[in-house]
Amino acid sequence: MPILGITGGIATGKSSFASLFSQQTGASLFDADQFARQLLNVDDNVRRMVRIAFGNEVFGPRDELDRGRLREIVFADDEKRRTLEQILHPAIRERWVSLAAKARAAGDWLVVDIPLLFETETGQLFDRVIVVACRASTQMHRLLNIRKLSMAMAGKIIGAQMDLDVKISGADHLVWNDGPAAALEAQAALLAARLKQRHG
């Protein structure tokens, strides 16, 4: 049974597609972003390293992480962004690699929603890589109007990510998410059916 990596850019709809696709295939789903949030909320070692690297200013009065402040810091300084990635990525990778090993042993499907799949050079660990992409203007529209980011912050985040065309060139399957939700659902159903036919 396949281990599938799903990636893309911010606001391209990869997480929505991953959820739809896992429902269509019955695959387990690992969401790297969600796991990163869990680490930042509850993992004492991760929180300690974040405090050492970024100071108390990224924590609120009840010791809760100020995600907005942390985002401002890491997307204003490439070195800071890499520091945060170095704190989070080993634990994230360890988790999904462990899940993948268990899925292979049990003959189960696993979908891994991982934004930095190509950046972390893990593509070879998946049986198939799916890239969810859209036009740059659609990305920006979603960031400004749905996620309510400022133009400056949206531009910094997009600029910090690997170019979507590069990710598309490394994909086994491309999902184009520039239209309505129904179009994304149809693509999830179509690809699920194709892969189920191939893998059973």
C-alpha positions as CSV (number, residue, x, y, z in Angstrom):
1,M,0.0,0.0,0.0
2,P,1.3,3.5,-0.8
3,I,2.8,6.2,1.3
4,L,1.8,9.4,-0.3
5,G,3.2,12.9,0.2
6,I,1.1,15.9,-0.5
7,T,2.7,19.3,-0.7
8,G,2.3,22.7,-2.4
9,G,2.5,26.3,-1.4
10,I,0.8,28.3,1.3
11,A,-2.9,28.8,0.5
12,T,-2.9,26.5,-2.5
13,G,-5.3,24.1,-0.8
14,K,-3.1,21.2,-0.1
15,S,-4.5,20.5,3.4
16,S,-8.1,20.6,2.0
17,F,-7.1,18.2,-0.8
18,A,-5.2,15.9,1.7
19,S,-8.4,15.7,3.8
20,L,-10.6,14.9,0.8
21,F,-8.1,12.4,-0.6
22,S,-7.7,10.5,2.7
23,Q,-11.5,10.3,3.0
24,Q,-11.7,8.9,-0.6
25,T,-9.0,6.3,0.0
26,G,-9.6,5.5,3.7
27,A,-5.9,6.4,4.3
28,S,-4.6,7.7,7.6
29,L,-3.6,11.3,7.4
30,F,-0.6,13.0,9.1
31,D,-0.7,16.8,9.0
32,A,2.8,18.2,9.5
33,D,1.6,21.7,10.3
34,Q,-0.9,20.5,12.8
35,F,1.8,18.4,14.5
36,A,4.1,21.4,14.6
37,R,1.4,23.3,16.4
38,Q,1.1,20.5,18.9
39,L,4.8,20.5,19.5
40,L,4.8,24.3,20.1
41,N,1.9,24.0,22.5
42,V,2.8,21.0,24.6
43,D,6.3,19.7,24.0
44,D,8.4,21.2,26.8
45,N,11.7,20.6,25.0
46,V,10.5,22.3,21.8
47,R,9.2,25.2,23.8
48,R,12.4,25.5,25.7
49,M,14.4,25.7,22.5
50,V,12.0,28.2,21.0
51,R,12.4,30.4,24.2
52,I,16.2,30.2,23.9
53,A,16.2,31.0,20.2
54,F,13.6,33.7,20.2
55,G,13.2,35.0,23.7
56,N,10.3,35.6,26.0
57,E,8.8,38.0,23.5
58,V,7.2,35.2,21.6
59,F,5.2,34.0,24.7
60,G,2.2,35.7,26.2
61,P,1.4,36.4,29.9
62,R,0.0,32.9,30.4
63,D,3.1,31.3,28.7
64,E,1.1,30.7,25.5
65,L,2.9,31.0,22.2
66,D,2.3,34.3,20.3
67,R,2.2,32.8,16.8
68,G,1.7,36.2,15.2
69,R,4.9,37.5,16.8
70,L,6.8,34.4,16.0
71,R,5.6,34.5,12.3
72,E,6.8,38.2,12.1
73,I,10.2,37.3,13.4
74,V,10.9,34.2,11.2
75,F,9.6,35.7,8.0
76,A,11.7,38.9,8.5
77,D,14.9,36.9,8.9
78,D,15.9,33.8,6.9
79,E,18.3,32.7,9.6
80,K,15.6,32.9,12.2
81,R,13.2,30.9,10.0
82,R,15.9,28.2,9.5
83,T,16.4,28.1,13.3
84,L,12.7,27.4,13.9
85,E,12.7,24.8,11.2
86,Q,15.8,23.1,12.8
87,I,13.9,23.0,16.1
88,L,10.7,21.5,14.6
89,H,11.6,19.4,11.6
90,P,13.5,16.5,13.3
91,A,10.5,15.7,15.5
92,I,8.1,16.1,12.7
93,R,10.1,13.8,10.4
94,E,10.6,11.2,13.1
95,R,6.9,11.1,13.7
96,W,5.8,10.6,10.1
97,V,8.6,8.2,9.2
98,S,7.5,6.1,12.2
99,L,3.9,6.2,11.0
100,A,5.0,5.3,7.5
101,A,6.9,2.3,8.7
102,K,3.9,1.1,10.6
103,A,1.6,1.6,7.7
104,R,3.9,-0.3,5.4
105,A,4.1,-3.2,7.8
106,A,0.3,-3.3,8.2
107,G,-0.4,-2.9,4.4
108,D,-2.2,0.4,5.0
109,W,-2.3,3.7,3.1
110,L,-0.8,6.8,4.7
111,V,-1.2,10.4,3.4
112,V,1.4,12.8,4.7
113,D,0.5,16.5,4.3
114,I,4.0,18.1,4.4
115,P,4.6,21.7,3.2
116,L,8.4,21.4,3.0
117,L,8.5,18.0,1.4
118,F,11.0,19.1,-1.4
119,E,12.8,21.6,0.9
120,T,13.6,18.8,3.3
121,E,14.6,16.5,0.5
122,T,12.2,13.7,1.6
123,G,10.5,13.0,-1.8
124,Q,12.3,9.7,-2.2
125,L,10.7,8.4,0.9
126,F,7.2,8.5,-0.7
127,D,5.7,6.1,-3.2
128,R,4.0,9.0,-5.0
129,V,4.2,12.8,-4.5
130,I,1.2,15.0,-5.1
131,V,1.6,18.8,-5.6
132,V,-1.4,21.0,-5.1
133,A,-1.0,24.4,-6.9
134,C,-2.8,27.4,-8.1
135,R,-2.1,30.8,-9.7
136,A,0.0,33.3,-7.7
137,S,-2.9,35.7,-7.8
138,T,-5.2,33.1,-6.3
139,Q,-2.6,32.4,-3.5
140,M,-2.4,36.1,-2.7
141,H,-6.2,36.6,-2.8
142,R,-6.7,33.8,-0.3
143,L,-3.9,35.1,2.0
144,L,-5.4,38.6,2.1
145,N,-9.1,37.9,2.1
146,I,-9.4,34.5,3.9
147,R,-6.4,34.4,6.2
148,K,-6.4,38.2,6.7
149,L,-2.7,38.6,6.3
150,S,-1.2,42.0,5.3
151,M,0.1,42.3,1.8
152,A,3.7,42.6,3.2
153,M,3.4,39.5,5.3
154,A,1.8,37.5,2.5
155,G,4.6,38.5,0.2
156,K,7.3,37.5,2.7
157,I,5.7,34.1,3.2
158,I,5.4,33.4,-0.5
159,G,8.9,34.7,-1.1
160,A,10.3,32.4,1.5
161,Q,8.9,29.3,-0.1
162,M,10.3,27.2,-2.9
163,D,8.9,28.3,-6.3
164,L,5.7,26.4,-7.1
165,D,7.0,25.6,-10.6
166,V,9.9,23.8,-9.1
167,K,7.6,21.7,-6.9
168,I,5.4,21.0,-9.9
169,S,8.3,19.7,-11.8
170,G,9.0,17.1,-9.0
171,A,5.4,15.9,-8.8
172,D,4.1,12.5,-9.8
173,H,0.6,14.0,-9.8
174,L,-0.5,17.7,-10.1
175,V,-3.8,19.0,-8.6
176,W,-4.7,22.4,-9.9
177,N,-6.8,24.3,-7.3
178,D,-7.9,27.5,-8.9
179,G,-11.6,26.9,-9.0
180,P,-14.5,26.0,-6.7
181,A,-14.4,23.5,-4.0
182,A,-16.4,21.0,-6.2
183,A,-13.5,21.0,-8.7
184,L,-11.0,20.1,-5.9
185,E,-13.4,17.3,-4.7
186,A,-13.6,15.9,-8.2
187,Q,-9.9,15.8,-8.6
188,A,-9.5,14.0,-5.2
189,A,-12.1,11.4,-6.3
190,L,-10.4,10.9,-9.7
191,L,-6.9,10.5,-8.3
192,A,-8.1,8.3,-5.4
193,A,-9.9,6.0,-7.9
194,R,-6.8,5.8,-10.1
195,L,-4.5,5.0,-7.2
196,K,-6.9,2.5,-5.7
197,Q,-7.0,0.7,-9.1
198,R,-3.2,0.6,-9.1
199,H,-2.6,-0.3,-5.5
200,G,-5.8,-2.1,-4.4
